[in-house]
Amino acid sequence: MIIVAGGSGTRMGGAMPKQYMPIGKVPILMRTIRVFYENDPSTTLLLVIPASDFEFWENLCKQHKFDLPHRVVAGGRSRFQSVRNGLKAIDAKEGLVAIHDGVRPFVSQEVIRRSFEVAAVHGSAVAVMPLKDSIRKLTDDGKSFYQERQYFRLVQTPQTFQLPKIKKAFDIGELNHFTDDATVYEHQGWQVTLITGNLENIKITTPEDLDYAEYLLTKD
């Protein structure tokens, strides 16, 4: 299990990177780790963060008495490089690995379980959600065109893969169109298998997301 949290949090507008900000008085990243630990306490949890944050994270764990077992891995200059570093830290040659954004603490247990089940059979399992709004495609000359939203999906994480395949997929140079792990996987010519995510599984990126995250906690 690889949890990626290498962002600087510039869109949040604060001095602290978003993954360390609290919701319900608990740092987001700790909530995310706990979700996967509760799904399977025997799973090896790899946390990928900037090497410069190691001491800060250690102190944050002491402050919150956070002792769930996990290994910390140094991230890279991009998400691609951070995930690749996480994959290199896995000694196993077979099995499954889920890759998840550290700032998505509301992924459901059902989605996590389903991702492993489907990836075991099909090689991959990527959580997605249907669009609710109408969409339009913009062109370089400023025009726009209606698109059938039924043919599009919003992509979430976890994105779960058979370990040998995803390791092979990341054993190449980074390309501009690698926006997530699924695009790296399909670059090998493999079909990505989609599963239904959960609506609450938001990526906390802006102050408005923090407000919504606090609301989600009150629902529980």
Helices and strands as residue ranges (DSSP letters): E 2-4, G 10-12, G 18-20, E 22-23, E 26-27, H 28-39, E 46-49, G 51-53, H 54-63, E 71-74, H 79-88, E 96-101, H 109-122, E 124-130, E 135-138, E 144-147, G 149-151, E 153-162, H 163-169, H 181-186, E 194-196, H 207-219
